[in-house]
C-alpha cells in the first residue's frame, strides 16, 4: 500500500510540475499594432522664423461630421532654434477609423526676439482649421506633415499673422528613396535621402527586419519575422506588391540579394535554414538546412557566391548560387557575425562578437588572411565602393574607418550611441547611421566627416538601405 501511495504522490507531483511549466508566461517581443494611427511631423521651420517662438495651446483632428478629437495633453512650445532645417516628429496617436477634414490648431502666445529684447505678439483668439482631407484606416498608418509658411509671419511689428499648411505623404522618385525597418511597430519608414526627410510610414506586417534593395528593379524586400514571409515593396508606386510565404516557424531576419537581382537569400533564424528564392517567380528554389542557427548573410561581388556566418560553432559557409548548394565551410577561431565582400571579389570582411578584430578572409577558399584591430563593440559595417574603405559602426557611437589595403584603421568620427546599422550612399559619398539613442537617422559627409542632417524616426529602427548604395 505504501509503495502504491508513493507512486501516486510521485505522479501527482509530476503532473503539478508540468502544469506549472505550461502556465509559466513566455516573454514576447513588444509589438504595437500600427493600424489606425496618425503620425504628425513638423517640417523644418524657415529661416525667417529664427526669432519667433510659438506656444500651441490646442491641436485636434477635425472629423467629417465636425467633431474635434484632441491630440494634445499639454501645450507645445515651438522653438525655432531646435527646428530650423530639421524635421521633427510631433506625435503619434490612435484615432477612430473614418474620414477627416484636417487639423484644428490654436495658438496661445507668440514671442518675437528683438534688439531691445523679447516682445509679446498679438495672437488671434480661437482655433484655425488647417484643411487637408485624410482617412484613418484600421490596417494602415497615416503620416501628415505640418509646415509654417515663411511669408508674413509678423505684421506691423506686433501682430502674429503666421499661417500653417498641411499635406499627406508624397512618394519621392525611387532613385532618391531610402527605407528603414521597424520590428516593434510593424512599419517601414520611407525617406528622401538628399535632405533627408521622412516622407511616408507604411504598415507592412509583423516584425519587419532585414531589408534588401533591387536597384535596377526598384523593389525592396523586407523580412517579416513575425509572419514567416517576405514582403516585395514597389518603390515606384509606394505599395506592397506581394508577399512570399515561407514555412511556419522560419522567422526570417536577414536578407541578401545577388548583384544582378535574380536571387534573393533569406536567413531563417527560427528553422536554422536559408531559403534561396528566384525573383523571377518569387518562389523558393532551394532550402539549405544548418545544424546551428545562422546569424548573418551577405553576397559576394559576383552573382555566384553568398556567405553565411554560423557563430555558435565559429564557422562560415560558402554558398554557390548557381547550383544552390553549400560548397565549403571554414572554422574560424573567432565568432563571426556580420560581413561584407570587397568590390574585387577577392576578400570578405567579418565582424566578430568575442574579439576586437576584423577578420579578412579569402572569398574563394575561406582562408583567414589577416586580422585588423578595431576594438570591442563592433555592430555593423559597410563598404564604400568609391574608395574601397570600410566603415564600422561601434556600439559606443564611434564610426571606425578602415583601409583594408594597409590593414589599419586610418580615421574615426562620432555618431549617436547605440548604432544598429549603417549604409553608404555612393552617389553623394555619404554615410547613413541608424542609432537607438534618440531613435535617430544621421547623415554624414565622408570627406569632411561632418554630420549633414539628422532625422527623428520616432521609434527604433533595425535595418537601413538606400537607392544608390551599390
N, C-alpha and C positions, 0 to 999 in steps of 0.2 A: 504493500500500500504506500509506503514511504517513497519507494522508487517511482511509482506512478505519479504521486503528488509532486515530486521534484521535477519530473519530466513536464508535468502540466505547468508548473511555475516557470520553467525554462522557456516553454513555448509561449506563454503569456508575455514574458519579458521581451522575447524576440519580436512578437507582434507589436508591442508598445514601442520598441525601438524603431521598427520600420515605419510605423505611423508618425513618430516624432520626426524622422528624417524627411518623410514626404511632406510634412507640414512646415518644414523649415523654409522661410522665404528665400527665393533665389534672387540675388541682386540683378536688376535690369538697368540697361543704359537709359539715361534720361532722354526722352523723346517728346517733343512738343508738336502737336498736330498743326501744320502751317495753314490750314484752310480757314476761310472767313476772317482773315487778319489784314488790317490796314497797316502799312509801313509808310511813315511820313518822313521825308528828308527836306532839309533846308538847303537850297542851293548856295554856292559861295556868294557871300554878300559883296556888292560892288564897292569899289574904292571910294566912291562918293559918300558912302555911309561910315567912313572910318571915325568920324567924330560924333556919331549918333548912337544912343543907347535906347532900346525899346523894351517896355515891360508888357508882356501879353497876359491879360487877366483871364481870358477865356478862349477856348477853342472847342468847336463842336462839329460833328458831321451832320449835315442837313439832309434828311431823308426825303424821298419823293413826295410824301404826304405832308411835308412841312415841319416835322419834328426835329429837334436838335438833340443829338446824343453826345454828351460831354466827353472830351478826350483828355482834359487836363485835371489833375488833382491839386495842383498849386501853380501860381504864376510862373512864367518864364521871363528871364531877362536875356534879351538877345544882345550880346556884347560883340560888336564888330571886330574887336582886336583878335578874338579867337576864331572868327568865322570868315574873314575876308580871304578869298582864294581857297576855301576848304568847305567841302560838302559835309553837312552834319546830320546825323540821324536824330530826329526829334522824338519819335515814339513809335511803338508798335502796339496795336490793340485789337482785340476781337470785336467784331461788330455783327449785328444781325444781318442775315442774308437779305439782299434786296438792292434796289436802285437808290442812288444818292445824287443830289444836285450840286454838291460842293462842300466847302468848309465855311463855318461862321467864325470869324476872328474878332476879338475885342481887345483893344489896346487900353491899358490903364494909365500909362505915363510914358513920357519920352524926354530925353535929356540931350542937349547939344553942347559939346565942349568948345569953348571959345578962348581967345587970348585972355579975356577977363575972368574966365572960369566957367563952370557949367551953368547952363540956362535951362530951366524947365519950360518945355514947349506946350502950347495949347493943343489938346487932343480931342477930336470929335467924340462925343459920348455915343455909346451904343455899339453893337457889333456890325461888321461889314461882311457881306456874303461874297466869298471868292468862288465864282461859278466854275464848275468842271464836272460834268456828269461822269459817274463811275458806278461800277456794280461790284458788290461783295458776294462772291460765290462760296459755297460750302467746301469745295475741294481745291481752292486756289488762293494765292495771296494777291494783294493789290498794293502796288507801290505808287505813291503820289509825291510830287516834287513842288515845294513851295519856294517862290522866289520873290525877293524885294526888288522892285523896279528902281533903276538909278535916277530917273528923271523926277524933278520937282519933289524932293524929299521934304524940304522945308520952304515955306512961303512967307515972305515978309520978315524973315529972321526970327519969327516967334511961333508960327503955326505949323504943325506937322501935317503934311499932305501926302505922306508915303502911301504907295499902292502895292499890293501883293498880287501875284498871279499864281495859278495852279495848273499842273498838267499831269497826265498819265505817262507811263513808261513809253519811250520811243527807242526801238531797237536800232543800234548803230550799224554801219556796214560791217559785214562779217570779218573783214580784214583788220578792223580796229577793236575787236572784242577780246575780252579775257573772261574766264569763268573761275569760280571758286565753289567748292562743295562744302556743305554744312550738315554733317551727320545728325546732330542733335535736333535740328529744326526742320530737316527734310526739304531744304530749299537749295536752289542753285542761284548764286549771285552772278549776274552778267554785268560787266563794267566796260566802259570805254577806256582803252588803255593809255591814250595820249594824255588825258587830263590829270589823273584818272578820276572818273566819277561813276558812281553806281547808276545803272540805267534800268535795271529790272531785277525782280526777285520772282523765281518760278518754283512752285511746289512740284517736285519730280518724283517723290516716293520716299519710302522709309530708309533712313540712314545712307544717303549718298556719300560715297567715299572717294575711291580712286577715279581719276579723270584721264582721258587721252583725247587729243585733237587730231582730226584728219584735216591737215592744212589745205590740201587740194580739193577734197570733197566738201569742205566747210561743214563738217559734222563734229559733234562732241559725243564721246562715250563716257557714261557715268556708271560706276558700280553701285548698285543698290544692295547694300549688305543685308538690310532688314527684309528684303523681298526676294532674295536669291535670283536676281535678274540684273540686266544691264540696259540702261536707257540709251537710245540713239536720239540725240538732240540736234535739230536742224538750226544752225546758227543764222541762216539767211531769213527764215520765217519766224525764228524765235519760239519754236514749238517742239514738243516731244514727237518724234516721228514714229517710233515703235519701241517695244521692249523685247529683249532677247531673254527668254526664260532659261534658267539653269536648273539644276536639280535641288530638291529640298535639302536644306542644311549646308549648301555650298558657302554661303556668306562671302561673296566676292569683296575684296578690299583694295586690290591694286590692279591696274590695267596698263598694258603696254601695246603700242601699235607699230607695225613694221614701217620702214621708211616709205614704202610705196602705198601704204594704207590698205593693203589687201588682206592682212592678217592681224586680228586682234587677239591678245592673250590676256586671260583673266586668271588672277591668282585667287583661289578659293580657300580661304583660311579655315572654314568650317569643315571641309571634307578632305583637307590635305591633298588638294589636287590643283591642276592647271587646265583650263579649257582653252583649246585653240579654235578660234572662230573665224570663218571666212566671211569677210564683209560684203561679198557679192550676194550671198544668200542669207546673211545674218543668222547662221546656224553653226552649231558646234561640229567641227571636223574631227576632232580627236580629244580625248581626255587622258591626261597623264597623272598617275597616282604616285604619291611620295609616302615614305614611311614616317615622315615627320612634317610639322607644319611649315610651309614656305612663308617667308616674310617679305621678300622683295622680288620684283621682276622688272627687267628692262631689256630693250632690244639693242642689237649691235648697229654698226654703221651701215651694214648692208641689209638686204631683205631676208637673209637666211638665218641669222643667229638671234637667239634670245637667251637670257641668263636668269636663273632662279637661285636666290640665296636661301639656305636651309640652316638657320642659326642654331637650332637645337643640337645639331651634330657637326657644327663648324664646317659646313660644306657648301659648295657652289656647283650648280648643274648647268650644263650647256645644252640648249635645245636646237635641233635642226628643223626649221620651219618649212623646208621643202618636203621632208619626209615625216614631219610631226612626231619626232622621237627624241629621247634623251640620248645624246651621243657621247657624253663624258660627264664625270663627276669628280671633283677635286676636293680633298680635305685641306682645310685651312687651319693654321694654328690659332687664328682669332675668329671671333664671332661676327661674320659679315651681315649687314642689314640691307642698306640701300646702295645702289651703284649706278654708274653711267659709263657709256662707251665713248672713246675718243673718236674724232672725225676721220682718222686714218684707217680705222678698223683693226689696228694692231694691239691696242691695250684697252683694258677696262679698269675703272677705279671704284674701290669699295670702301664704304664707311664701316667701322667696327663698333661693336657695343661694349666690349670689355678691354679695349686697348686705346692708347692715344694716337694710333697710327692710321693713316690712309694707305690701303693696300693697292699696289699696282700689279695687275695680273695680265698675262698674255691672253689675248682674245681667242686664240686658236686652240691652245692646249691647256689653258687654265693654270699655267705655271706661275707661281709668285715670283716677280722680278724685282720688287722694291717695296720699301716701307717709307712713308713720308710722315714725319711727326707733325701733328696738328693739335694735339691736346685732347682731353676728355670732353664729352658732351656734344659731339657732332650729331646733328639730327637730319640734315638733308644736304644735297649737293646739286650743282648744275654746271654744265659746261658751256662756255661762251664760244660758239663756232667762229666768231670773228677773229679771235686771237689765241684759241686753244687753252685759255686759262680756266681753272676750276674755282668755283665759289662754294664754300662750305658754310652752312648755317649752323651756329652753335646755340645750345640751349640758353646760354648767357645773353644772347643778343648780338654777339660778335659775328661778323662775316669774315672768314679767312680766305685770302686769295692765294691760290697755289699755282705755280708754274711747273707742270709735270716734266718739262724739258730739262729743268735743273734739279727737280725733286725737292723743292723747298717752298715754304710759304714766303711770299715776297711782299705782302701787304695785308692790311686788315682795316675794317671800319665797323662802327657800332650801329646796330639797328635796335628795335624794341625787343626786350627779353621775351623768351618763350617762342622762339622761331619754330614753326612746324613745317613750312615748305617755302621753297624759292624757285624762281624760274627766270631765265634770261630772255629778253626781247632783243634779238639780233638786229632788227630794223632800226631801233633807236639806241642800241648799245646801252640798255638799261637793265636793272635787276628789280624784280618784284619780290617782296618779302611778306609772308603772312605770319603774324605773331598773335599769340593768345593774350598777352598783356595788353588790355585795351581793345582786343579784337580788331586789330588794325591791318590794313594793306598799305605798305610803304613802297614808294618807287625811288630808286637811286640811279644817278648817272654813274656809269662805270669808269669814266675818265676822271672826274673830279671827286668821286665817292660821296657827293653831296646828295642829301635827300631832296628830291624834286617835288614830291607831294605825298600826302597821307590821306587815306580813305577810311572812314569809320564803317565797319561791317555790321556792327550791332549784335553779332553772335559769332561764336568760334568757328573758324574755318579749318578745313583739313587739307585739301589739295588745290593747287592752282595750275592753270595752263593759259597761255596767251597765243593768239594768232601771230605768226612770225617768229616763234621761238625756235623753230627748227628749219 
